[in-house]
Amino acid sequence: MKMYDNLKLMKLKLPKISDIKNKTVFVRVDYNVPLETEVDAVGNKKVVVVNDERIKASLETINFLLKHDATVVLASHLGRPESSSDLHLSLEPVAKYMRENLSLPVQFINACIGEKIEKALNESESKIFLLENLRFHKEEEENDAVFSKTLAQHMDIYINEAFSTTHRSHASIVGITKHLPAFAGFALEKEVSTFAKMMSEPKRPLVIVLGGAKISDKVGAIEHLAKIADIVLVGGAVANSFLKADGFNTYKSYIEDAPVDLKKKNINYVDFAYSLIEKHKTEKMLMNGYIPMDKILYPIDVVAAHSLEETNSEKTIIIDLTVENDSTLDGAGKINKKLLYLDIGPKTIKLYQKIIEQANTVFWNGPMGVWENPIFTKGTRKIAAAVALSGAETIIGGGDTIGAVNHFGLEKQFSYVSAAGGAALDLLSGKMLPGIKPILDD
């Protein structure tokens, strides 16, 4: 993917009434939603949608199209099916959910190409359809030219309303746009414009909070965001690479050791973290107006244990990384080499809270620890609350982050929530996403 240096200049083509009125519109949505099977008192099974946020995100575009007499053909993937025989990944329950819970008369078509599409469009009185799982065809992920052309048959217009898949060169994202006039959906455009504004003209101070398990997912974003942020707060397993780069013993803590191709230099993630520390070590943020803080901060203390599945809080220890201490010694006075760093410690929480309180814009992606375990949830919970209550413009993203804030009951407390983890991070890395290029307003 090519780099795109100025997101502020990234303007997308939105559909006008004249573009879609009385037309048949192929809308690529992201209905990759969690499903579960419920069993009633008499043993009847029913597959239900657990979280409908992604479905609701597409409603503005859908209602706009229906209002102006367009025929709406919705297409999505669901999960990672091996073949069309993986019927548990059918989108039919989603169509049923939309009929029963969102009052949309959606007709399900158990195909995404072929005669069934043509027949439904010609014979049905419905104005809104949902096609079967695109990934039931391997040609979807291969961006197959023939499959792309077949998807476009019987369609007049294409709209991309699936920002979370725009970093994929798939047939329904890229290939189909070679055969139809292509536009952005309203939710997709809002995603892009929100990130563009944050990158181009944030209200300062701009505080970036990055965590999660894998630094590999965030290499480009960390490098790019560090250029424009006032300060970057690092937590989760991502912080382990920074701690090790700074000379701290991380024991058995998770650190990715695969090489990263950074500007064609084959280095590992610890070396990458070290390069960032060195690059920004002379840049400071003034906390409380007079205390200089390094631009990239990582934990000053951590909560450690022998296992991320530990259930006894008495078997965890807090390691203060700012002082020499014997908290890592075992009963024989030897260093306990089996420790894992599983959450940020209380001093780090307080420091990060104080910095977030001063922010006017906060972007947060990635938990601060293994929050799924109640023993290691405090760091993520406290930072989530600090971001939510900061009074700043707050943007959060990524499935794990959203899962955490939902668990804490804070999901309504942020200015903007983006479910597009990989696509958002690629965009924030300055990359031109394959699915964005066809809908750019040149």
N, C-alpha and C positions, 0 to 999 in steps of 0.2 A: 504494500500500500504506500502511495506517495504521501509525503508530508504536506500539511496545509498550515502555513505559518500564522494566518490571521483568521481566527474563527469569526471575528466581527464581520468579515466580508462574505461569510458563508450564508447566502440567502437562498431559500428554497422556493420552488414553484408550488403555490397552493392552487387548488382547483377553483375556478369561478363557476357561476351558475351556467354560463354559456358553454362551458367545457363538458358538463355532466348532465345537463337537462335531457331527459328521455333517452339517455345512453345506458348501455350495459357496462358496469364498472367492476373490474377485478380489484378487490381490496385485500392486500396482503396484511393480515393482522397477526398478532402474537397471542394465540390462545393456548399457549403451552402452560396450562394451569394445573394445579394439583387436584387430583381426583381421589375419591375414596369410596369404598363400597359400604353402604349401610344395610343392615338387616332389620326388618320390622318384627313385630311380636309373633307373627305367624311364619317367619322364615323367608319372606320375600326379600330379594336383594335389589338394591338400587344404587347405581353409580351417581355420585353427586360432586359438584364443584365445591372445593373447600375454600378457595380464595378467588374472587371474581374481579380483582382490581384491574387486571390486564384487559378483561372484557369491557369493563366500564370505561377504560381509557379510550376505546374505539368508538364510543357512542356518539360523540359530537360529529365525527365524520359520517357515521352511518345515518344519523338523523338528518344531516344536511343533504345527503344524497336522496333519501326517501322523500324529503320535503319537496324536492325538485324533480320528482318523477323518474329518478334513475332506478335501474334494476341493480341490486347490490349482490355481488358474488364474493363471499368471504372465503379466504383460503389461509390455512395455518399449518404448522407442524405441531406435533405433540409427542414429547419424549424422543427416544432413540430406537424406533422399531427396527427389527432385523428384516422384516418383510411385511407384506399385507396381511399375513396370518396372525399378526400380533393385535388381535381385536380389542384387547384391553386398552390399547392406545387409540381407539377410534374416537373421532370428534363428535359422534352422535350424542353422547351425554351433554356436551356443551351446547348443542343446538336445542336440546330439550330444556336445559337450564335457562337459556335465553327466552324461550317461549313462556316458561312457567314463572320465572322470577323477574324478567326485565320487560315483559309484555311486548316482545318482538316476535312477529309471526314468521320465525325462521324455518325454512324447509331444508332438511338435511338431504344431501345427495351423497350416496355411498360410493363416490368416485371423485377424482379431481381432474380427469381428462376423459375424452371419449364421448360416445353417443348419449350416455346418461345426462351429460351436461346439456347438450343440444335439446334433448327431449324435454327436460325440465324447463328450460328457458322458453321453449315454444308452446308447451302445453299447460304449464302451471299458472295459476292466477297470482301466485306469490310474487312479491317484489324483493324478497331477501332470501338468499340461499347460503348455506355453509357446506363447503366441499369436504371430502374425506381427507385425512391426514396426508399431507404432501410427501412426507418421508416414507410412506408406503412404497414409493418409487425411488430406487437408488439414484435415478437420474436427477432428482431434485438437488441433492447435495453435490452432484458432479457438474452442475450447471450445464447439463446436456442441451445442445442446440435444438434438437428435434423436440425434446420434452418442453423446452421453453416456448417454442413456436406453438405446440399443441395447447399449452396452458392459455395462450393468447387467443385461441380460436373462439369465435362468437363473442368476443369482448371488444369494447370500443375504447376504453380508457383504463389506465392502471394507476392505482394509488397505493403508496407504501405507508402503512400505519403500524409498522413493526420495527421500531428503532432498535430494539434489543437484538435483532438479527441482521442489522445493516452492515455488520463487519464480516458477514459471510457472503462469499461469491456463489450463491445458490441460484437455481433457475427462477424461482419465484421472487427473487430479490434483484437479480442482475439480468439474466437471460431474457426474461419476458419484456423488459424495457426496450429491447431492440425491435419489438414488433408493435408497441402501443405508445401513444402519448403518455408520459409519466409525470406524476405529481406527488407531493408530500401530503400525508394526512395531517389533520390539525394537531393531534397529540404528538406526532413525530416532530413537527415543526416547533412545538413548544419545548420539547426536550432539547433540540439542537440550539434554539435561541437562548434557553436558560443557561446552558453550558457556555455558549458564546459570550453572553453578558458577563458571566463569572470570570472568564479568562481575559476578556478585553477591557472591561470597565467595572471591576468589583468595588464595592464600598469597603474601604480599608479601615482597620487591618483585616487582611484576608488570612484566615487560619485554615490550614489543610490538616485533616486528621486521617491518617492511613494505618490500617491494621490488617487483620486476616492472617491466613495460614501461609499463603504463597507470595513471595516477593516477585516471582516470575510473571505473575499476572499484572504487576504494577510498575515494572521497570521503566517503560516509556512515560507513564503518567507521573511517576515520582520525579523523573528527570525534568519533564516539561513543567510540572506544577511548581517545582522548587524555584524556577526562574521568576515566577510571577507572584508567589506567596510571600507574605510577610514572615510567616513561620510555619514549619511543618512538624506536626506531632506524630510520632511513630509508636505503634503498639503491636500487640499480637505477635505471632511468630515472625512477622516481617522485621520486628525490632531486633531479633536475635542476630541477624546479619550485621546490623549496625553496631550492636554491642561487641560482637566478635571483632569487627573491623577496628573498634576502638581499644582493643586489647583485653576486654573482659572475658573471663572464663564462662562459657555458656553450658558446660558439662554435656548432658545428653539432650539438650533442647533442640527442637527441630530447626534445621537450617538446610535450605536447598543448596545442593552442591553441583548441580548441572551447570554447564557453561552458558553464559549469555553473550550473544553477539552484539556488542555495543560499539556501533560505528566501525564494524569489521575487526574489532579487537576481541579476541576470544578470552574473556575473563569470567571469573565466577561471581556469585552474588555478593560475597563478602568483599571482594575487590571493588565491585560496583558501589557498594555502600561506602567504602573508604574513599572512593573517588568523589562521591557526592559530599561527604564530610569535608574533604580538603577543598573542594571547589567553592563551598559556601561558608567556610569557617570564619571569614572576615566580615560576613554580613550578620547584622544583629537586629533584633526587635527589642524596643525598649518597653519592658513590662512596667506598668504603673507610671510610665512616663520617664523613668530614670534608671531602671535596672536592665542592663543589656543581656539579652538571651541569644544563644546561638540560633541560627535560622533553622537548622534541623536538630530536633530534640528527640531523644529516645529515653527509655525508662531509667530512673535513678534508683529505683528499687523494684523488686519483682516478688510474686508469690510463686513458690516452687514446691514440687512434690515428686514422688517417684513414678507416678502414673497419672495420666489425664483422666482416668476413671476412678481416682481416689474418692472415697466416700466419707472419710474421717478427717474433719478439718484440723484435728490435733496433729495430724501427720503432715501438715503443710508447714512451710517456714517462709518468713519474709526475709529476703536477702537485700540488705542496704548496699548498693553498689558504690556509694560515695565514701564509704569508710572501710577500713580493715576490720573484719569481724570473723568470729568462729562459728557462725550459724550454718556453715556448709560442712562442718566436721561431724563425723560419725562418733559413736561412743568410744572408739579406740583412738580418737584424736587425729584420724586421717581424713583427708578431703573426700567427701561423698561424691563420687563421680557419676552417680546415676540420677542426679537431679534434673528435672525438666522445669523450664520457666513457663508458667501456664496462665499468668495474669499480671497486669501491672500492679505495683504495690501502692500503699496508701500515700506515700510522699509524692509519687508520680501522679496519682489521681488529683491531689490538691494542686500541684503545679499546673497540670493541664487544665483543671477547672478555672484557675485564676487567669490563664491566658485566654481561654475560650470566652470568659466574661468580658474581655476587652475587645472581642472581635465585632466587626460589623458585617462580615461575610464568613460563613463556615461551610466547608465541604468535607463530608465524612464518608469514607469508604473502608469498611473492614472492622470487625470487632477487636477489642483490646486483649482478649484472652479466650479461653475455652468456655464461653458463657453458657453453653448447654449444660455444663456441670455446675450445680448451685454453689459449689465451693469456690469456683473460679469465675463467678458472674459479676462480682462487684465492680471491677474496672470498667467493663462494658456498660453496665447499668448506670454508673455514676457519670461517665462521659456522655452517654445518651441523654441523661437528664440535663447535664450542663449545656449541651448543644441546644436541646429543646427550649430551655429557659433563658437562653443567652440574649434574646431580643434582637439577634442578628438575622440577616438573610441566611437561611439554613437550607442546604442541599445535601441530601444523603442518597447513596446509591449502592447497589449490589445486593444480591439475594440474602447473604448472611447478615448484612447490616439490617435489612428490612425485617428479616426473621427475628432478630434480637429486639428491635424497637416494638414490633408487634407483641412479642412476649412480655415486654415491660409495659404495654398499654400506652405507648407514646406515639403511635403511628400518625396521629392527627396533629402533632405538635410541631411539625417541620414545614418550612415554606414550600419545599418541593421534594418529592420522593421519586427517584428513578429506579425502575426495576432492571434497567439495561446495564448490567454489570460489565461484561466484556466490551460491548459496543461503546459504552460511555468512557471506559478507560482508554480504549483505542483513540477515540475522538480527543480526549484530553491529552493524549500523547502527541497530538498534532498530525495524526494520520488522516488521509482522505479515505473514508470508508467506501467500499465497493457499492453499497446500496444507496449512498448519498449522492455520488457523482451523477447518476442519471436524472436526479430530481433537482439539481442545482439550477438556480435562475441566473443564467449567464449574463 
